[in-house]
Amino acid sequence: MKASSNVEIFQPVLFVLLAALFACGSDTPIQGFDLSNPDSRGLVDSTAIREVDFELTYTDSIVPTGAVSSSLLLGSFNNVESRVLLRFNTIPDTAEITKAALILRTNAIIGDEVKTAFSATVHNVLEDWNELTVTDENFHHNYDRSPLASAEILSVTQVFDENDSLIIEPVRFQFNDAGVALVNGWADTTDATPNYGMLIDFSNSAFIKSFFTVSNAANRPLLELEVMSGSVLDTVFVPVTQDAFIARELLPPPSGPLYVDNIFGKHAIVKFDLSAIRRESTVNRAQLELTVDQANTFISESQFSFQVMRLLKPFTEPDSVAFDFGFAALATVSATGSKITVSESSLPVFRRIVQDWVTGQVENHGLLIRTNTPGQSISRVAIVAAQLNPAEAPLLRIDFSSAPSIPNQN
């Protein structure tokens, strides 16, 4: 799809030419310069390219969360819902368990800051799963619908008290008789009860609650067990062994913007028309500028990090996307940010990508823009597309040096 052209050429002054030449670094020098003749020194130009050959959102498979996320997400918000899987493989087989409770500790909430709550329930899982690979697509939701425990989930997050100490709200699920019997079965090595762990489900949620995972030793999920050994009653805490959240989209996001997300495999692809730049030009600086569509964006962490990589072949859906890991630039946007740009530390890499396209050393198949933190959260960033808003279309700013045209001597 071809966006309307909006290419601006700015004519700089010639006294910056020498600085531009030094900025070329190890690139092939521009041919045709006579430094003793100012009129032959060529041009040092800037161009802002909004003309896009094509743009689209490419959707891959859902990303597993168990091995990478520092949060367990439970609830529903913005047409995304998430449930929690837990497994405890180190329950002691030395005594009778008389009581059991699951303890989760609050990390944050995702949603509107309003007073509300929802009910959550614990269930026995009936199929095996692995935190390295489990997703909502492959889990099949095979679990016993009879609840083993329940708790109320409040829309509060971690807070600081008057002494600046962090107060982390614990959520306690007290197991019923069936839950205690199940945990005893998991502990008894002579019992045939398979330990596939537990699923935490919810109902009537207007927000998503975030809990700490196994990666946080101080606040990870725990089983609190009251055990009877002979006539001695004791309390034992068992830390979680595996955990993950499994998320699904209830509805796809609104059409129009380009999307990049952490869970549902959405990546943006943009190809710019570079025909305005002469092939022999030397790129001194290149910067990508994308406008955030805030109405369709939600970021659950302090910022969202992107990878920007060149495609190695033309994109043809539904073929897999081939991209160059060796040339990966980074970009970020905050939860309230309006622009996405390549970070200063990654500008040399991004300049090299554009330089190779301009000279034809690498064919221009476009850029892949994807998350740098797959599986860590349900964050989604919407990018304004050229086809809907040419004035805020993806923008490629290039500073470059070009040799002057050599007059025809014939």
N, C-alpha and C positions, 0 to 999 in steps of 0.2 A: 504494500500500500504506500502511496506517495503522498507525503505531507506537503502543504504549500510552502514555497521557498521563502526563507527570510534570512538571507546571507548578507551580513554587513562587513564591508572592508574598510579598515581604518588606515589612513596613510600616516606613518610616523615620520619623524624628522631623521635626516640622514646621519646626524652626529652620533646616534646610538649604534651605528653599524659595527664598529670595532668591538663593542661589548657583546653584541649578538654573535659575532664570529667566535669570540672566546667561549661563549656559552655552548657552542656546538660540540665541545668536548672531543671525543674520539670519532665522531661521525665523519663521513667522507666530506672533504672540503667542497665548498661551492666553486664551480669552475667559471671562468670568464671575468675575474676581477683584476683590475689594474689599480693597485693602491695609490699610485702616483697621480691617477686621474679620478677625481671625485665623481665625475659624471658616469663612470663605468662601474661604480661599486654596487649596483643592484639595489634591491629593495629589502627593507626589514618591515614586515607587515604583520597585521593581526587580522584574523577572520573569526566570526562567530557563526557557526553552521547550525541551522535548525532544520535543514532539509534532510528528511529521513527516508531512506529507500524502503525500509520496512521496520515494523515494531510489533511485538506480540508478547503475550504471557505464555510461557511453556510450563506445563504441569507434569511433574514426575511423580514418583510414588511417595507415600507417607513415610516420614523419617522416624525411626525408633528413638525413644527418649531415655530409656533406662540407664544407659551407660554414660550419658553426657549431661543430663539436666540436673541442676541443683535444687529443683522444686518438684513437688508432687501437686498436681492441679486437680481440683474437684469442684464441679459445678457447671454452670452454663452462663455464657455471656456473648453477645454480639454474634449469634448464630453458630457458636462453637460450644461443644460440651465435652467434658473430660471426666474420666473415672480413674481410680487408683488401684494398682496391683501391688501386693506385698507378699513376701514369703519369709518365714523364720525357720531356718534349718538347724538351729543349735539349741533346741528345747531340751533341757536335761531329762534323762530317763532314769531318775534316781528316787522319785517320790511321787505321790499322788497329788495332782493339781486340783485344788478345791475351788479356786476362783481365778478368773482371767480377765484382763482388760487390755485394750489397745490404746496407746497414747501417741498422739500426733502433736507436733508443735508448729504454731502458725508462723509463716514467713511474711505473707502479704496478701492482699486481695487484688483481683482484676475486675473492675466494674465501677459503677457509680457509687459515690460516697453517700449512701443513704442507709438508714437503719432498717435492716431486714435480716432474714434468716432462712435457712432451709434445713430439711431433715436428711441425714445421711445414715446408711445402713451397711453392715458388714455381712458378706456372704462367702460361703465355701466355694472355691473354684474347682471345677470338675475336669479341667484339661491342663496339660503341661504348658509352660511358657518359659521364655528366657528373656531376661532384661535387655540383652544385646540386640534382640530381633523383634520383640513383641510390638505390635501396633494394633489400632482398632480394626484394621483390615484383616489381620491374620489371627486375631484372638477368638473370634466367633462368639464371644459373650456366653460361653458355656459355663454357667455357675448355678448353684442352687438358689432359687428365688426366696427361700425361707430365710429371714434375717437372723443372724447370730448376736447382733448388738446394734444399737442405734445411738445417735447423738445429734444435738442441735448445732448447726454451724452458723456462727454469727459473722456479720460484715464488719469485723474489726481486724486491725493489723497490729504488728508489733509496735510498741510505743516506748518512749523514754519517761522514766519517773523523774521526780524533782532532783534526784542526785545524778541524772544523766545515765542511769543504768537501764539497759534494754530489758523490757518486760515482754516475754514471749508467751502468748496465750496457749496453754495446753488444751487439747480436745481429747476427752476420755470416752471410749466406747466400752461399757461394761458388758461382758459376755453373759448370755443366758445359759441355761443348763445344757442346751444342745451345743453351744459354743465351747463350754468347758469340756464336754465329752469329746468334741472334735480335737481340741488341743491335746487332751490326754492321749487320743489315738495317734496324733503326730509324734508325741514324745515316746510312746511305747514302741521300741524297735521290733517287738514280736507281733505287733498289730499290722494288719494288712491295709490300714487306712492310708491312701496316698496323700502326700503333702504337696498339693499344688498351690498352697497359699490362700489368700483371701482377696476379694474385690470389694472396694468401697463404692457403693452406688449412692444416688441422691434423688430427690424429687423437689419440684417447684423452686428451682434456683433462679435467681436474678443476677448472680455474680459468681465468680470463680475464686475459691479459696486456695491459697498456695501454702504448702507445708514443706518443711525441711526433709531432705532425703538422707540416705545412708552416708553420703559424702560429708555430712556435718556431724562429727562425732558427738558434739555436745547436745544436739537437738534432733537427732535421727529418730525415726519411729521405734517404739519399744513395745514388747509384750510384758505387762506386769502380771506375774503369776504368784498366787498364794499356794504354797506347797506344804504338804504334811509328810514329814519323815519320822515314822514312829509316832511319838507323842509331841514332836517338836514342830511348831508352825513357823514358817519362814516366808519371806517375800523375795522373789528372784526377778530381775529385769533381763530380758532377752532382746538384744538389738536385732534390727531387721537385717536379713541377708541379701535379698534382692528387692528392688522396687522400681516402679515405672508409672507414668501416667499415659493413658490411651485416649487420644482426642479424635473427634470427628467434626466435620462441618455439616451443620443441619441444612444450610443453604449456601450455594456459591456466592462469593462477593459480587457486588453490582458490576455489570459489564462496563467497559470504557477505559478505566485506568489500566496501567501495567502493574502487576503485583509481584512482590517478593515476600516470602514468609519463611518461618522456621520449621514448620511441621508438615504442611500439606504439599510440599514439593513445587511451589510456584517460583519461577524464575523469569526475569524480564530479558528480552532480546531486542537490541536496537542496532540498526546499521545506518551510518551516516554517509551522505554523498560527499566525497572529497574531491570532486572534479574541479572545484574552484581553485585548487592549489596545484601549481606546476610540479611535475614529477621530480625535477631535480632540486626541489626546495629542501632546505634543512629545517627540521622542526626544532625550535629552541625550547618551547614549553607547550604542553597540551593539558587541558583541564575539562573534565566532564561536569556538567551541571544539570541536575534533575530536580524538578519541582514536586514537592510532596502534596498529594491530595489528602488533606487532613480529615475530611469527612469519611473516608473509607480506610483510614489508618488507625491501628491501635498498637502501642508498644508497651509491653508489660515490664520492661527493664529500664534502666536509665538511658540507654541508647541502643540502637540497632546497628550492627556491623555488616558490611557488604564485601563481597569479592567481585572485582571487575576483571574479566578475562576475555581474550579474543577467541572467536570461534575458529576452528581449524577446517571446517567444511561448511557448505551452504546448509542452512537449516531446512529440513523437510520432515514435517510431522507425519507419522508418529515415531520416526527414527530417533535413536538416542542422540543426544547433543554431544559433539566432540569439541572440547575446549582445551586451551593451553595452560596447564598448571604452572609452567615455567615463567609465565608472564601474568602474575596475579597482582593487581593493585587493590588497595583497601580503601573503603569509604565508610563513613558513619553518619547517622542522623539521630538527634535526641528525640525524646517523646513529644516535644513541642516544636521541633525544627521544621523549617519550610523548604530547605534546600539540601540536596545531597551532592557532595563534591569529593573528589579523590583526595585522600589525606596527603599532607606535604611530604611525608616520608615515602609515599608511593608514586609521587609525580615522575621521578626518573623512569620507573617501569612503564607508566602509562605513556610518557613521551615516546619511549622506544616502540611501543605498540603502534602509535600513530605514524611515527617516522617510517617504519617498515611498510605500512600501507601506502603512504605517499610515494615512496620510491618504487613500490611494486615488488620489493623483496619478499613480502608476504601478501597473499591475496586478501582483500578486505571482505570477510564474511560477516562482520558485525561483532558486537560485544554481548557477552552473557553476564548479566548482573544477578547474583544470587547471594543468599545469606552466608555469612562467615561463621555462624553459630547454629548449624542444623541440629534440631532436636532439643534445643535448650528451653524454648518457651513457645507460646502460641502467637507471638507477635506477627503482625502483618503490616507491610508498608505499601501504600498505593502511590504510583507515580503518574503524573499527568501525561497523557499521550498526545502526540502531535495531531492525530486525526480528530480529536475533540477540542483541543485548545492550542492552535498553532503559536499563539503568543507566549505560552508557557511550555512549549514542546521541549523534549530533550535537547540539550545544547552542548556543542563541542567547540570550545575556544582554543584556537591554535595561534601561537606566535611563531613565525617562520621567517627564514631568510631565503631570498631567491636571487640568482644571477640575472643580470639584465639580458634582454634579448639581443642576440648578435645580428646586426643588420645584414641583409642579403647583399653580398658583394658582386653579384652578377649584374 
